[in-house]
Amino acid sequence: MSIYDQDLDKNPANYVALSPISFVERSAEVFGDLPAVVHGARRYSWRETRERAARLAAALRAFGVARGVTVSVMLPNTPEMIEVHYAVPALNAVLHTLNTRLDAPLLAWQMQHCETAVSISDREFSPVMKEALRILREEHGRTPVVIDACDSEYRGAGEPLGEHEYEALLRRQEPLARLEGPQDEWDAIAVSYTSGTTGNPKGVVTHHRGAYLNAVSNAATWGMPHFPRYLWTLPMFHCNGWCFPWTVAMQAGTHVCLRKVEAKAIFDAMRTHGADHYCGAPIVHNLLVNSEPALRAGITQRVRGMVAGAAPPAAMIEGMARIGFDLTHAYGLTESYGPAAVSAKHQHWAAESIAEQSRLNARQGVRYVLQEGMTVLEPETMAEVPANGEVLGEVMFRGNIIMKGYLKNPRATAQAFAGGWFHTGDLAVLEPDHYVKIKDRSKDTIISGGENISSLEVEDALYRHPAVMACAVVARPDPKWGETPLAFVELKSGASATAAELIAHCRSLLAAFKIPREVRFEPIPKTSTGKIQKFVLRERARSASAIE
């Protein structure tokens, strides 16, 4: 034992478990009068937001919610969704945010799998939640307490599903004296489900320590100042909004809520409420780039966007630069609390051409400031690939911003953590500056005549055509080559292009074997967070690689 271990034990005065809930208490205490939430006609200060969360926590405690108990929520980006991110972890309970685009059987499966005790649902989703709760009750024998949230900005119908109405419940409760969080920072804070494109999805369990550190990393990595006005274009059900509910609390910023992601509503919020930060998948940024310039009129503040969820095409990054929005490219997965890596910008990049800046910024980059490791390894030997931009390996993470594991799935957890690193499944190279550049998902690589084709490279070429709004490239079985690229394309409103024109365009940018052999003009299926569902397209293409 060292002299520095003698009579120097942890105690309540010098050691407190890390939890992002402490940010809420601090902002309410120090900046209580500043605006915390804007939603339609509703306005809440930090003091009021903290009190509402404390009232909700008191109500949930009365229903038996405590450490390890799951609260499932089916909510859009409203004040209620922010409040559950503060109230549920304050009880050391586990928050389960449901994807609002899932069907009833999958919603029921998730709630059964994570053993939901309380359900909170916005009335817009009453039809699907009514069926999900019926399946949960009749097929699984589980009957959670149901709370109906009646958002003031929702104009549609929606029948009550439970005996409790959200606002009435809050009015009846005395707020908890303090939002305290856990005794052990390793305790679960949330469970989020992967897409489950084949078979059942996996429940990603995250902890208070990771949520705290990623919330801090978001601000540090992005250079987010105090008192930002953060616009909720990213669904909070996706990886708990990449931990930004807690980042905004840490910075005493303003949550500008948005029920639906539409270009006019986004620009109106930027103009009316001064929103200056937002996040989203590439499709959200493309929506803004390709909108009518008149919609952006009157926006004078510097707007900063963060893109993640899929590799952004260089054409999109160039488009954001043209409209004057500053874009940061981050990378991560549900298992890493959302973004845990960033294409960190160097000052000298500003002297490069827009095209070169776009190439540099399109890389997945380097680890977040509070993530301990990110590199590209050969998965069989676990050796790092050479930093030459050529040798493919798998992107891997290690550190505090990685999940606890998969709920009730020890085999998948062990596979994910094999060799002491988290395996992402993304194929990448290390460039000479040791920035990571993804070439493809392992299942998205097209093997044509023995040559590997990156679907991302082909998509990037297509995006450079001025008529292309969205595209996705998958493998199509070919009797001679085994597989060849097939492109699905959506054109911009009012634009036109033929398959022959797009193929000729690709021929000017790509090697001959990489050029799509076929172009289909069809709607491209996407998740609610804007990710393209390639497994659906592979099935359409009758692809040999259709298995996830």
C-alpha positions in Angstrom: 0.0 0.0 0.0 1.3 3.4 -0.9 1.4 6.3 1.5 -1.1 8.0 -0.8 -3.6 5.2 0.0 -3.4 5.6 3.8 -6.3 7.3 5.4 -7.3 8.9 2.1 -10.5 7.1 1.4 -13.4 8.3 -0.8 -16.2 9.9 1.2 -19.3 12.0 0.4 -17.2 15.2 0.6 -14.7 14.3 -2.0 -16.4 11.7 -4.3 -19.8 11.9 -5.9 -21.0 9.6 -8.7 -21.1 11.3 -12.1 -24.6 11.9 -13.5 -25.8 14.4 -16.0 -28.7 15.2 -13.7 -26.4 17.4 -11.7 -26.3 19.8 -14.7 -30.1 20.4 -14.3 -29.8 21.3 -10.6 -26.9 23.6 -11.3 -28.6 25.6 -14.1 -31.7 25.9 -12.0 -29.7 27.2 -9.1 -27.4 29.5 -11.0 -29.4 30.5 -14.0 -32.9 29.9 -12.8 -34.5 32.9 -14.5 -33.0 32.1 -18.0 -35.1 30.4 -20.6 -34.8 26.7 -20.7 -37.7 25.5 -23.0 -39.6 27.2 -25.9 -42.4 25.3 -27.5 -45.2 27.1 -29.3 -46.9 29.4 -26.7 -45.2 27.6 -23.8 -42.1 29.1 -22.1 -40.3 27.6 -19.1 -37.3 29.0 -17.3 -34.6 26.7 -15.8 -36.1 27.0 -12.4 -39.6 26.0 -13.8 -38.1 23.2 -15.9 -36.3 21.8 -12.9 -39.5 22.0 -10.8 -41.6 20.3 -13.5 -39.0 17.5 -13.7 -39.0 17.2 -9.9 -42.8 17.0 -9.8 -42.7 14.2 -12.5 -40.1 12.4 -10.5 -42.3 12.5 -7.4 -45.2 11.2 -9.4 -43.2 8.3 -10.8 -41.8 7.5 -7.4 -45.4 7.2 -6.2 -45.9 4.6 -8.9 -43.0 2.6 -7.6 -40.4 3.8 -10.0 -36.9 3.4 -8.5 -33.5 2.0 -9.3 -33.5 -0.3 -12.3 -37.2 0.2 -13.1 -38.0 1.0 -16.8 -40.1 4.0 -17.9 -40.9 3.8 -21.6 -41.9 7.0 -23.4 -43.5 7.6 -26.8 -43.0 11.3 -27.3 -41.9 13.8 -30.0 -39.5 16.6 -29.3 -41.7 18.4 -26.7 -41.1 19.8 -23.2 -42.4 16.5 -21.8 -39.6 14.6 -23.6 -37.0 16.9 -22.0 -38.5 16.5 -18.6 -38.4 12.7 -18.7 -34.7 12.9 -19.5 -34.3 14.8 -16.2 -36.9 13.0 -14.0 -36.3 9.4 -14.8 -32.5 9.3 -14.2 -33.0 11.4 -11.0 -34.8 8.3 -9.6 -32.0 6.1 -10.8 -34.6 4.5 -13.0 -34.0 3.6 -16.7 -35.4 5.7 -19.6 -36.6 3.8 -22.7 -37.4 6.2 -25.5 -39.5 4.5 -28.2 -39.0 5.2 -31.9 -42.2 6.9 -33.0 -42.2 5.2 -36.4 -42.3 1.6 -35.1 -45.3 -0.6 -35.5 -47.3 -2.0 -32.5 -45.8 -5.5 -32.3 -42.2 -4.2 -32.2 -43.2 -1.5 -29.6 -44.8 -4.3 -27.5 -41.7 -6.5 -27.9 -39.4 -3.8 -26.7 -41.6 -2.9 -23.7 -41.7 -6.6 -22.7 -38.0 -7.1 -23.2 -37.0 -4.2 -21.0 -39.9 -4.9 -18.5 -41.7 -1.5 -18.8 -43.4 -0.4 -15.5 -44.6 3.0 -16.7 -45.5 4.2 -20.1 -45.8 7.9 -21.1 -47.3 8.6 -24.5 -48.2 11.6 -26.6 -51.8 11.5 -27.9 -50.6 11.7 -31.5 -49.4 8.1 -31.1 -52.5 6.8 -29.3 -53.6 4.4 -32.1 -50.4 2.5 -32.3 -49.7 2.6 -28.6 -53.2 1.4 -27.9 -52.5 -1.7 -30.0 -49.0 -2.1 -28.5 -50.3 -2.0 -25.0 -53.0 -4.5 -25.9 -50.4 -6.9 -27.3 -48.2 -6.3 -24.2 -51.1 -7.1 -21.9 -52.7 -10.1 -23.8 -49.6 -11.8 -25.1 -47.0 -11.0 -22.4 -49.2 -10.4 -19.3 -47.6 -7.0 -18.6 -49.8 -4.0 -17.7 -47.7 -0.8 -17.1 -49.1 2.4 -15.6 -50.1 4.6 -18.5 -49.7 8.4 -18.6 -51.2 10.5 -21.4 -49.3 13.6 -22.5 -51.5 16.1 -24.2 -49.2 18.6 -25.9 -50.6 22.1 -26.3 -49.2 22.3 -29.9 -50.8 19.1 -31.2 -53.9 19.8 -33.2 -55.1 16.3 -34.0 -57.2 13.8 -32.1 -56.0 11.0 -29.8 -57.9 9.1 -27.2 -56.7 8.8 -23.6 -55.0 5.4 -23.0 -54.5 5.5 -19.2 -56.0 6.9 -16.0 -53.4 9.6 -15.7 -53.0 12.9 -17.6 -49.5 14.3 -17.6 -50.2 17.9 -16.6 -52.8 17.0 -14.0 -50.3 14.5 -12.5 -47.7 17.2 -12.1 -50.1 19.6 -10.5 -51.0 17.1 -7.8 -47.4 16.4 -6.8 -45.0 18.3 -4.5 -41.6 18.4 -6.3 -38.8 16.4 -5.0 -36.4 18.4 -2.9 -33.5 17.5 -5.2 -32.8 15.6 -8.4 -30.1 13.4 -7.1 -29.1 10.7 -9.5 -27.5 7.4 -8.5 -25.1 6.3 -5.9 -23.1 4.3 -8.5 -22.3 6.0 -11.8 -22.2 2.6 -13.5 -25.9 2.2 -12.9 -28.1 2.2 -16.1 -29.5 5.5 -17.2 -31.2 4.4 -20.4 -31.9 1.5 -22.8 -32.1 2.2 -26.5 -32.8 -0.4 -29.2 -30.9 -1.0 -32.4 -32.9 -1.1 -35.6 -33.4 -4.9 -35.7 -33.6 -5.2 -39.4 -33.5 -8.9 -39.2 -34.7 -10.7 -36.0 -35.2 -8.9 -32.8 -33.3 -5.7 -32.0 -30.7 -5.4 -29.3 -31.2 -3.3 -26.2 -28.2 -1.0 -25.7 -27.8 -0.3 -22.0 -25.9 3.0 -21.2 -24.8 4.3 -17.8 -24.7 7.6 -15.9 -21.0 8.0 -16.2 -21.0 7.7 -20.0 -24.0 10.1 -20.4 -22.2 12.7 -18.2 -18.9 12.4 -20.1 -20.5 12.5 -23.5 -22.7 15.5 -22.6 -19.5 17.3 -21.6 -17.7 16.1 -24.7 -20.5 17.4 -26.9 -19.9 20.9 -25.7 -16.1 20.6 -25.6 -15.8 19.1 -29.0 -18.2 21.4 -30.7 -17.0 24.5 -28.9 -20.6 25.1 -27.7 -20.7 28.3 -25.7 -22.8 29.1 -22.6 -26.5 29.8 -23.3 -26.9 28.2 -26.7 -30.3 28.1 -28.4 -30.5 24.5 -29.4 -33.1 23.5 -32.0 -34.5 20.0 -31.7 -34.3 18.7 -35.3 -32.8 15.4 -34.0 -35.3 13.0 -32.5 -34.7 12.7 -28.7 -35.7 9.1 -29.0 -32.5 8.5 -31.0 -29.7 7.7 -28.6 -31.3 10.1 -26.1 -30.8 12.9 -28.5 -27.0 12.2 -28.6 -26.9 13.3 -24.9 -27.8 16.9 -25.9 -30.7 17.1 -23.4 -28.0 17.0 -20.8 -25.5 19.1 -22.7 -28.0 22.0 -23.1 -28.6 21.7 -19.3 -24.9 21.9 -18.6 -24.6 25.1 -20.7 -27.8 26.6 -19.4 -29.1 26.9 -23.0 -32.6 27.0 -24.4 -34.3 23.9 -25.8 -36.3 25.1 -28.9 -38.7 22.2 -29.4 -39.9 21.1 -32.8 -42.6 18.4 -33.3 -41.9 17.8 -37.0 -38.8 18.3 -39.1 -39.8 20.6 -42.0 -37.6 23.2 -43.7 -39.9 26.1 -43.1 -40.4 25.3 -39.4 -36.6 25.0 -39.0 -35.9 28.3 -40.6 -38.8 30.0 -38.7 -37.4 28.8 -35.4 -33.9 30.0 -36.3 -35.3 33.4 -37.2 -37.9 33.8 -34.4 -36.1 32.2 -31.5 -32.5 32.8 -32.6 -31.7 29.0 -32.7 -28.0 28.7 -33.4 -27.2 25.0 -32.9 -28.9 21.9 -34.3 -28.1 18.3 -35.1 -29.2 15.7 -37.6 -28.5 13.0 -40.2 -27.3 14.1 -43.6 -30.9 14.1 -45.0 -31.8 17.0 -42.5 -29.0 19.1 -43.8 -29.8 18.3 -47.4 -33.3 19.5 -46.7 -32.0 22.9 -45.7 -29.4 23.1 -48.5 -32.0 22.4 -51.1 -34.8 24.6 -49.7 -35.9 27.9 -51.2 -33.4 30.6 -50.4 -36.3 32.9 -49.4 -36.9 30.7 -46.4 -33.5 31.6 -44.9 -34.2 35.4 -45.1 -33.7 37.3 -41.9 -31.4 34.7 -40.2 -28.4 36.8 -39.1 -26.9 34.7 -36.3 -24.1 32.2 -37.0 -25.8 28.7 -37.2 -23.8 25.7 -36.4 -24.9 22.2 -37.4 -23.6 18.8 -36.4 -24.1 15.9 -38.8 -23.9 12.2 -37.9 -25.8 9.0 -38.4 -24.3 8.4 -41.9 -21.3 9.5 -43.7 -22.2 12.9 -45.3 -21.5 13.2 -49.0 -18.9 15.9 -49.9 -21.6 17.7 -52.0 -23.7 18.2 -48.9 -20.8 19.6 -46.9 -20.1 22.0 -49.8 -23.8 23.0 -49.9 -23.8 23.9 -46.2 -20.7 26.0 -46.7 -22.5 27.8 -49.6 -25.5 28.8 -47.4 -23.2 30.0 -44.6 -23.8 27.3 -42.0 -20.9 25.9 -40.1 -20.9 22.1 -40.1 -19.2 19.7 -37.8 -19.1 16.1 -38.8 -19.3 13.6 -35.8 -19.5 9.8 -35.8 -20.8 7.2 -33.5 -23.4 4.5 -32.8 -26.2 3.8 -30.4 -23.6 1.8 -28.4 -21.4 4.9 -28.0 -24.3 7.2 -26.8 -24.5 8.7 -30.3 -21.4 10.7 -31.5 -18.1 9.7 -29.9 -15.8 10.8 -32.6 -15.4 14.0 -34.6 -13.6 15.3 -37.7 -11.8 17.8 -35.6 -10.9 20.9 -37.7 -7.4 22.3 -38.0 -6.9 26.0 -38.5 -4.9 25.5 -41.7 -7.8 23.7 -43.3 -9.5 27.1 -43.8 -6.8 28.0 -46.4 -7.8 25.0 -48.5 -10.3 25.0 -51.3 -14.0 24.3 -50.5 -13.6 20.9 -52.2 -10.6 20.0 -50.1 -12.2 21.3 -46.9 -15.2 19.1 -47.8 -13.0 16.0 -48.2 -11.3 16.6 -44.9 -14.5 17.3 -43.0 -16.2 14.2 -44.5 -13.9 11.9 -42.6 -15.1 10.3 -39.3 -12.0 11.7 -37.7 -10.7 11.2 -34.2 -12.0 10.3 -30.8 -14.1 12.7 -28.7 -12.2 14.5 -26.1 -13.4 12.2 -23.2 -13.3 9.0 -25.2 -10.2 7.0 -24.5 -9.6 5.2 -27.8 -10.6 5.1 -31.5 -8.7 3.4 -34.3 -8.9 1.0 -37.2 -7.9 -2.6 -36.4 -7.6 -5.8 -38.3 -10.4 -7.7 -36.5 -8.7 -11.1 -36.6 -5.4 -10.1 -35.3 -6.5 -6.9 -33.5 -3.4 -5.1 -35.0 -3.8 -1.5 -36.1 -3.8 -1.0 -39.8 -1.0 1.1 -41.4 -1.9 4.8 -41.6 -1.7 5.0 -45.4 -5.3 5.5 -46.3 -5.4 2.2 -48.2 -5.6 -0.9 -45.9 -9.1 -1.6 -44.7 -9.9 -2.6 -41.1 -12.7 -2.2 -38.7 -13.4 1.0 -36.7 -13.2 0.2 -32.9 -13.7 2.3 -29.8 -12.7 1.9 -26.1 -13.4 4.1 -23.2 -16.1 5.5 -20.9 -18.4 6.5 -23.7 -19.3 3.0 -24.6 -22.4 1.1 -23.5 -22.5 -1.4 -20.5 -23.6 -4.0 -23.0 -26.8 -5.5 -24.6 -29.7 -6.2 -22.3 -30.3 -10.0 -21.7 -27.8 -10.8 -24.5 -24.5 -11.9 -23.1 -23.4 -13.5 -26.3 -23.8 -10.4 -28.4 -22.1 -8.3 -25.6 -19.1 -10.6 -25.6 -18.8 -10.5 -29.4 -19.1 -6.7 -29.4 -16.2 -6.4 -26.8 -13.9 -9.1 -28.1 -10.3 -8.2 -27.7 -10.9 -5.4 -25.3 -12.4 -3.0 -28.0 -15.9 -2.3 -29.1 -16.4 -3.5 -32.7 -18.5 -1.1 -34.8 -18.8 -3.2 -38.0 -17.7 -0.2 -40.0 -14.9 -0.7 -42.5 -12.4 2.1 -42.7 -8.8 3.2 -43.4 -6.4 5.3 -41.3 -5.2 8.3 -43.2 -1.6 9.6 -42.8 -2.8 12.1 -40.2 -4.4 9.2 -38.3 -8.0 10.4 -39.0 -10.4 7.6 -39.7 -12.2 7.5 -43.0 -15.1 5.0 -43.3 -15.2 3.2 -46.6 -18.4 1.2 -45.9 -20.4 -0.9 -43.5 -19.1 -4.4 -43.7 -22.4 -5.6 -45.1 -22.6 -2.7 -47.6 -19.4 -3.5 -49.5 -20.1 -4.6 -53.1 -17.8 -7.4 -54.4 -17.7 -7.3 -58.2 -15.3 -9.6 -60.0 -13.3 -10.0 -56.9 -12.9 -6.2 -56.5 -14.4 -4.4 -53.5 -16.5 -1.4 -54.3 -17.4 1.1 -51.6 -21.1 2.0 -51.9 -20.3 5.3 -50.2 -17.9 6.2 -52.9 -20.4 5.6 -55.6 -23.1 7.5 -53.6 -20.8 10.5 -53.2 -20.3 10.6 -57.0 -24.1 10.6 -57.5 -24.6 13.3 -55.0 -22.4 15.6 -57.0 -25.0 15.6 -59.8 -27.1 18.8 -59.3 -30.4 16.9 -59.8 -29.8 14.3 -57.1 -31.6 14.8 -53.8 -31.0 11.4 -52.2 -29.4 8.2 -53.3 -28.4 4.7 -52.1 -26.2 2.1 -53.8 -26.5 -1.6 -53.1 -25.3 -4.8 -54.7 -27.3 -6.5 -57.5 -26.6 -10.1 -58.3 -24.8 -10.5 -61.6 -24.2 -13.9 -63.4 -20.8 -12.7 -64.6 -19.4 -10.4 -61.9 -21.1 -11.9 -58.9 -22.4 -8.4 -57.9 -22.6 -5.0 -59.6 -23.7 -1.6 -58.2 -27.4 -0.7 -58.4 -28.4 2.9 -57.6 -31.7 4.1 -56.2 -32.2 7.8 -56.7 -34.6 10.5 -55.6 -34.4 13.7 -57.6 -34.8 17.3 -56.3 -38.2 18.9 -56.8 -38.4 20.3 -60.3 -35.2 18.6 -61.4 -34.8 16.0 -64.1 -32.2 13.5 -65.1 -32.2 10.2 -66.9 -30.4 7.0 -65.9 -28.1 7.3 -68.8 -27.1 10.9 -67.7 -26.4 9.7 -64.1 -24.3 6.8 -65.3 -22.3 9.1 -67.6 -21.8 11.5 -64.7 -20.4 8.6 -62.6 -18.2 7.6 -65.4 -16.4 10.9 -65.2 -15.6 10.4 -61.5 -15.2 6.7 -61.0 -13.3 3.7 -62.3 -15.3 1.7 -64.8 -16.0 -1.3 -62.5 -17.5 1.0 -59.9 -20.1 2.6 -62.1 -23.8 1.6 -61.4 -25.1 -0.8 -64.0 -28.6 0.3 -63.3 -30.4 3.4 -61.9 -33.9 3.2 -60.4 -35.9 6.3 -59.7 -37.8 5.2 -56.6 -38.6 6.5 -53.1 -35.8 5.6 -50.8 -36.9 4.1 -47.4 -35.5 5.9 -44.4 -35.7 5.6 -40.6 -37.2 8.4 -38.5 -33.7 9.7 -38.0 -33.0 9.9 -41.7 -30.8 6.8 -42.1 -31.4 5.1 -45.4 -32.6 1.5 -44.9 -30.3 -0.4 -47.2 -31.6 -3.7 -46.2 -35.0 -2.9 -47.8 -33.2 -1.8 -51.0 -31.1 -5.0 -51.0 -34.3 -7.0 -50.7 -35.7 -5.0 -53.6 -32.6 -5.7 -55.6 -32.7 -9.4 -54.7 -29.2 -8.8 -53.6 -27.0 -11.6 -52.5 -26.0 -9.4 -49.6 -29.5 -8.9 -48.3 -28.7 -10.6 -45.0 -28.0 -8.2 -42.2 
